[in-house]
């Protein structure tokens, strides 16, 4: 064990065997948050302001989370831009 450079306490190093999980932690958390926001938005009948107040977020934050979810859904289904 090495001492933490600023605190002088021993630093524990944890090693874990790698496993094959379908999502990494950040992606799973992002998916949960956006799905949760969408659920609350549905409960408020699509009212973004009421959803933001209920979640303690700004309207802009709610809009960004919903836009990210929509963008990921578009990427997952493949975008087909057909131009004449």
Backbone as ProteinMPNN parsed JSONL, in Angstrom:
{"seq_chain_A": "XXXXXXXXXXXXXXXXXXXXXXXXXXXXXXXXXXXXXXXXXXXXXXXXXXXXXXXXXXXXXXXXXXXXXXXXXXXXXXXXXXXX", "coords_chain_A": {"N_chain_A": [[0.84, -1.184, 0.0], [0.49, 2.183, -0.797], [1.099, 5.449, 0.506], [-1.33, 8.023, 0.575], [-0.709, 10.907, -1.28], [-1.411, 13.523, -0.261], [-2.832, 13.213, 2.096], [-1.533, 11.396, 3.729], [-2.451, 8.922, 4.508], [-2.727, 5.337, 4.237], [-3.264, 4.039, 0.982], [-5.668, 2.11, -0.511], [-5.59, -0.271, -3.006], [-7.745, -1.57, -5.299], [-8.375, -4.396, -7.16], [-10.183, -5.774, -9.79], [-11.615, -8.496, -11.532], [-12.151, -8.297, -15.001], [-15.328, -8.161, -16.529], [-17.819, -9.04, -18.904], [-20.021, -6.729, -19.465], [-23.093, -5.407, -20.686], [-23.322, -2.594, -20.847], [-21.286, 0.2, -20.024], [-20.682, 1.809, -16.845], [-21.179, 4.628, -16.929], [-22.693, 4.921, -19.269], [-24.914, 3.359, -18.605], [-25.905, 4.787, -16.405], [-26.511, 7.233, -17.63], [-28.52, 6.402, -19.389], [-30.461, 5.551, -17.531], [-31.058, 8.006, -16.217], [-32.061, 9.619, -18.316], [-34.259, 8.095, -19.096], [-35.755, 8.17, -16.745], [-36.308, 10.925, -16.553], [-37.894, 11.168, -18.831], [-40.075, 9.595, -18.063], [-41.096, 11.086, -15.89], [-41.719, 13.405, -17.275], [-43.762, 12.433, -18.932], [-45.648, 11.896, -16.933], [-46.32, 14.475, -16.235], [-47.693, 15.288, -18.411], [-46.19, 16.13, -20.621], [-45.265, 18.637, -19.977], [-42.606, 20.591, -19.753], [-41.614, 22.56, -18.007], [-42.926, 22.011, -15.552], [-41.961, 19.457, -15.111], [-39.221, 19.975, -14.805], [-39.285, 21.537, -12.46], [-40.259, 19.608, -10.632], [-38.149, 17.811, -10.61], [-36.073, 19.333, -9.752], [-34.395, 20.592, -11.506], [-33.103, 22.722, -14.147], [-35.093, 24.089, -16.828], [-33.707, 23.973, -19.212], [-31.783, 21.987, -18.7], [-33.418, 19.72, -18.556], [-34.389, 19.72, -21.173], [-31.999, 19.264, -22.575], [-31.288, 16.687, -21.663], [-33.432, 15.209, -22.693], [-33.055, 15.643, -25.413], [-30.604, 14.358, -25.802], [-31.371, 11.724, -25.319], [-33.149, 11.327, -27.434], [-31.378, 11.636, -29.556], [-29.64, 9.437, -29.165], [-31.476, 7.389, -29.595], [-32.036, 7.762, -32.266], [-29.535, 7.162, -33.374], [-29.337, 4.475, -32.64], [-31.357, 3.268, -34.108], [-30.58, 3.817, -36.592], [-30.017, 6.315, -38.885], [-31.732, 7.52, -41.637], [-31.13, 9.432, -44.127], [-32.688, 10.622, -46.708], [-32.399, 12.252, -49.606], [-33.755, 14.155, -52.217]], "CA_chain_A": [[0.0, 0.0, 0.0], [1.183, 3.462, -0.846], [0.426, 6.52, 1.24], [-1.942, 9.054, -0.249], [0.26, 11.996, -1.259], [-1.81, 14.702, 0.497], [-3.432, 12.906, 3.391], [-0.636, 10.578, 4.511], [-3.07, 7.649, 4.87], [-2.504, 4.276, 3.253], [-4.225, 4.011, -0.108], [-5.982, 0.739, -0.882], [-5.771, -0.48, -4.435], [-8.654, -2.691, -5.502], [-8.326, -4.927, -8.523], [-11.346, -6.609, -10.056], [-11.558, -9.153, -12.827], [-13.034, -7.683, -15.997], [-16.457, -8.966, -16.972], [-18.49, -8.479, -20.079], [-21.312, -6.14, -19.183], [-23.586, -4.792, -21.924], [-23.108, -1.15, -20.816], [-20.409, 0.653, -18.958], [-21.427, 2.489, -15.786], [-21.642, 5.951, -17.356], [-23.778, 4.748, -20.245], [-26.079, 2.849, -17.883], [-26.441, 5.889, -15.612], [-27.091, 8.195, -18.566], [-29.77, 5.819, -19.863], [-31.417, 5.608, -16.427], [-31.467, 9.392, -15.979], [-32.915, 10.103, -19.406], [-35.519, 7.35, -19.041], [-36.465, 8.702, -15.59], [-36.816, 12.249, -16.932], [-38.987, 10.943, -19.772], [-41.211, 9.093, -17.285], [-41.662, 12.223, -15.152], [-42.312, 14.273, -18.296], [-45.044, 11.815, -19.296], [-46.556, 12.091, -15.798], [-46.759, 15.867, -16.255], [-48.356, 15.561, -19.685], [-45.299, 16.791, -21.567], [-44.946, 19.985, -19.51], [-41.185, 20.604, -19.411], [-41.406, 23.41, -16.828], [-43.381, 21.278, -14.37], [-41.016, 18.355, -14.94], [-37.987, 20.551, -14.273], [-39.532, 21.895, -11.054], [-40.388, 18.375, -9.846], [-36.835, 17.161, -10.531], [-35.072, 20.26, -9.225], [-33.473, 20.914, -12.601], [-33.536, 23.827, -14.999], [-35.788, 23.644, -18.049], [-32.668, 23.685, -20.21], [-31.201, 20.675, -18.382], [-34.399, 18.703, -18.967], [-34.395, 19.699, -22.638], [-30.748, 18.638, -23.031], [-31.389, 15.251, -21.395], [-34.381, 14.626, -23.642], [-32.426, 15.686, -26.738], [-29.594, 13.291, -25.833], [-32.085, 10.45, -25.446], [-33.654, 11.257, -28.804], [-30.219, 11.456, -30.432], [-29.202, 8.044, -29.033], [-32.486, 6.541, -30.227], [-31.825, 7.902, -33.712], [-28.329, 6.408, -33.719], [-29.594, 3.046, -32.456], [-32.235, 2.78, -35.189], [-29.969, 4.188, -37.866], [-30.694, 7.453, -39.531], [-31.786, 7.415, -43.094], [-31.346, 10.737, -44.736], [-32.947, 10.451, -48.135], [-32.597, 13.567, -50.226], [-34.059, 14.069, -53.656]], "C_chain_A": [[0.879, 1.24, 0.0], [0.404, 4.478, -0.034], [-0.157, 7.508, 0.242], [-1.057, 10.283, -0.143], [-0.126, 13.201, -0.394], [-2.273, 14.371, 1.905], [-2.551, 12.034, 4.277], [-1.213, 9.239, 4.952], [-2.714, 6.588, 3.835], [-3.627, 4.288, 2.214], [-4.433, 2.554, -0.499], [-6.211, 0.674, -2.378], [-6.614, -1.733, -4.612], [-8.563, -3.117, -6.948], [-9.485, -5.898, -8.687], [-11.178, -7.251, -11.424], [-12.559, -8.497, -13.773], [-14.122, -8.675, -16.391], [-17.086, -8.288, -18.167], [-19.89, -8.012, -19.695], [-21.782, -5.424, -20.451], [-23.351, -3.282, -21.991], [-22.061, -0.827, -19.766], [-21.237, 1.486, -17.975], [-21.989, 3.83, -16.254], [-22.798, 5.856, -18.332], [-25.048, 4.268, -19.561], [-26.728, 3.961, -17.06], [-27.131, 6.914, -16.504], [-28.442, 7.696, -19.07], [-30.84, 5.87, -18.774], [-31.959, 7.021, -16.246], [-32.412, 9.873, -17.077], [-34.258, 9.377, -19.417], [-36.383, 7.869, -17.879], [-37.079, 10.058, -15.914], [-37.996, 12.098, -17.887], [-40.246, 10.459, -19.045], [-41.895, 10.228, -16.523], [-42.341, 13.183, -16.129], [-43.672, 13.731, -18.731], [-46.085, 12.014, -18.196], [-47.106, 13.514, -15.751], [-47.335, 16.259, -17.616], [-47.505, 16.312, -20.681], [-44.886, 18.193, -21.164], [-43.501, 20.007, -18.98], [-40.923, 21.437, -18.158], [-41.795, 22.686, -15.545], [-42.442, 20.111, -14.065], [-39.727, 18.861, -14.307], [-38.153, 20.918, -12.799], [-39.576, 20.65, -10.173], [-39.033, 17.705, -9.624], [-35.759, 18.062, -9.93], [-34.006, 20.597, -10.247], [-33.962, 22.156, -13.328], [-34.264, 23.247, -16.209], [-34.772, 23.22, -19.1], [-32.035, 22.321, -19.953], [-32.131, 19.546, -18.807], [-34.406, 18.586, -20.492], [-33.143, 19.017, -23.19], [-30.809, 17.131, -22.823], [-32.324, 14.566, -22.387], [-33.797, 14.61, -25.054], [-31.363, 14.598, -26.872], [-30.255, 11.933, -26.015], [-32.585, 10.263, -26.872], [-32.52, 10.997, -29.79], [-29.721, 10.014, -30.38], [-30.182, 7.089, -29.692], [-32.33, 6.589, -31.741], [-30.608, 7.1, -34.154], [-28.563, 4.904, -33.633], [-30.428, 2.475, -33.597], [-31.653, 3.084, -36.563], [-30.737, 5.321, -38.505], [-30.613, 7.275, -41.026], [-32.13, 8.77, -43.659], [-31.468, 10.547, -46.237], [-33.25, 11.823, -48.699], [-32.83, 13.388, -51.711], [-33.124, 14.928, -54.451]], "O_chain_A": [[1.88, 1.317, 0.713], [-0.816, 4.374, 0.096], [0.439, 7.792, -0.796], [-0.683, 10.675, 0.963], [0.762, 13.847, 0.162], [-2.113, 15.185, 2.814], [-2.803, 11.943, 5.479], [-0.56, 8.494, 5.683], [-2.431, 6.914, 2.683], [-4.791, 4.52, 2.541], [-3.469, 1.845, -0.788], [-6.948, 1.485, -2.939], [-6.256, -2.813, -4.142], [-8.664, -2.292, -7.856], [-9.733, -6.739, -7.823], [-10.666, -6.632, -12.357], [-13.683, -8.183, -13.38], [-13.868, -9.868, -16.563], [-16.894, -7.094, -18.396], [-20.823, -8.811, -19.612], [-20.965, -4.894, -21.204], [-23.194, -2.739, -23.084], [-21.965, -1.502, -18.741], [-22.383, 1.825, -18.269], [-23.155, 4.134, -16.0], [-23.764, 6.613, -18.242], [-26.142, 4.719, -19.898], [-27.954, 4.072, -17.019], [-28.209, 7.407, -16.172], [-29.397, 8.467, -19.167], [-31.995, 6.193, -19.053], [-33.169, 7.218, -16.134], [-33.45, 10.469, -16.788], [-35.286, 9.984, -19.717], [-37.6, 7.991, -18.017], [-38.238, 10.311, -15.587], [-38.988, 12.817, -17.768], [-41.355, 10.873, -19.381], [-43.122, 10.323, -16.51], [-43.414, 13.712, -15.839], [-44.627, 14.494, -18.879], [-47.256, 12.269, -18.479], [-48.222, 13.736, -15.284], [-47.447, 17.445, -17.924], [-48.033, 17.058, -21.506], [-44.218, 18.879, -21.937], [-43.222, 19.502, -17.892], [-40.095, 21.057, -17.33], [-41.065, 22.745, -14.555], [-42.164, 19.815, -12.903], [-39.203, 18.245, -13.379], [-37.271, 20.645, -11.984], [-38.995, 20.637, -9.088], [-38.797, 17.105, -8.576], [-34.656, 17.602, -9.633], [-32.855, 20.857, -9.898], [-35.1, 22.587, -13.144], [-34.083, 22.083, -16.567], [-34.963, 22.221, -19.794], [-31.777, 21.575, -20.897], [-31.685, 18.536, -19.353], [-34.428, 17.481, -21.035], [-33.224, 18.273, -24.167], [-30.423, 16.371, -23.712], [-32.036, 13.468, -22.863], [-34.023, 13.663, -25.807], [-31.232, 13.984, -27.931], [-29.767, 11.091, -26.768], [-32.464, 9.182, -27.448], [-32.678, 10.233, -30.742], [-29.414, 9.426, -31.417], [-29.773, 6.09, -30.284], [-32.475, 5.571, -32.418], [-30.642, 6.433, -35.189], [-28.05, 4.144, -34.455], [-30.228, 1.331, -34.005], [-32.19, 2.647, -37.58], [-31.959, 5.272, -38.641], [-29.574, 6.929, -41.589], [-33.288, 9.189, -43.661], [-30.479, 10.339, -46.939], [-34.227, 12.469, -48.321], [-32.182, 12.574, -52.368], [-33.228, 14.983, -55.677]]}, "name": "protein", "num_of_chains": 1, "seq": "XXXXXXXXXXXXXXXXXXXXXXXXXXXXXXXXXXXXXXXXXXXXXXXXXXXXXXXXXXXXXXXXXXXXXXXXXXXXXXXXXXXX"}
